[in-house]
């Protein structure tokens, strides 16, 4: 065992979304389930052993199903990463979150003592 549940946690990575990743999900029940699988499950008040990186898998699977089924809308964002005003910047916030969390899981997954918290 590398540490104890009561040990202080150190933040090594943080990312903030400007958009609500669940706001574009058409079905309210699906939106609620995604919220439970991510926000509720990875609440900072829960023990780190319950918030391991590997636990993101269930959310990633469900989010992938929702995006692939076309159940989450694409929006036009005002925060375009390119300077071309003639090209609208389209964004699917749920897909953006899913892809980012897949990257987090690939980078940090399998490493001992790493946990995720969602605020």
PELIN-V613863 format. One record per residue. RES is the residue in one letter. SS is DSSP state (@ for helix, = for strand, . for the rest). PHI is phi as a letter, one per 30 degrees, with the letter a starting at -180 (NA if undefined). Layout:
BEGIN
RES;SS;PHI  RES;SS;PHI
END
This chain:
BEGIN
X;.;NA  X;.;d  X;.;a  X;.;c  X;.;e  X;.;d  X;.;d  X;.;d  X;.;c  X;.;c  X;.;d  X;.;c  X;.;a  X;.;b  X;.;b  X;.;b  X;.;c  X;.;d  X;.;c  X;.;d  X;.;d  X;.;c  X;.;d  X;.;c  X;=;d  X;.;d  X;.;d  X;@;d  X;@;d  X;@;d  X;@;e  X;@;d  X;@;d  X;@;d  X;@;d  X;@;d  X;@;d  X;@;c  X;@;d  X;@;d  X;.;d  X;.;c  X;.;d  X;.;d  X;.;d  X;.;d  X;.;d  X;@;e  X;@;d  X;@;c  X;.;c  X;=;d  X;@;e  X;@;d  X;@;d  X;@;d  X;@;e  X;@;d  X;@;d  X;@;e  X;@;d  X;@;d  X;@;d  X;@;d  X;@;d  X;@;d  X;@;d  X;@;d  X;.;d  X;.;i  X;.;c  X;=;b  X;.;d  X;.;c  X;=;b  X;=;c  X;=;c  X;.;d  X;.;c  X;.;d  X;.;d  X;.;c  X;.;c  X;.;d  X;.;d  X;.;d  X;.;c  X;.;d  X;=;c  X;=;c  X;=;b  X;.;c  X;@;e  X;@;d  X;@;d  X;@;d  X;@;d  X;@;e  X;@;d  X;@;d  X;@;d  X;@;d  X;@;d  X;@;e  X;@;d  X;@;d  X;@;d  X;@;c  X;.;d  X;.;i  X;.;d  X;.;d  X;.;i  X;.;c  X;=;b  X;.;c  X;.;b  X;.;c  X;.;b
END
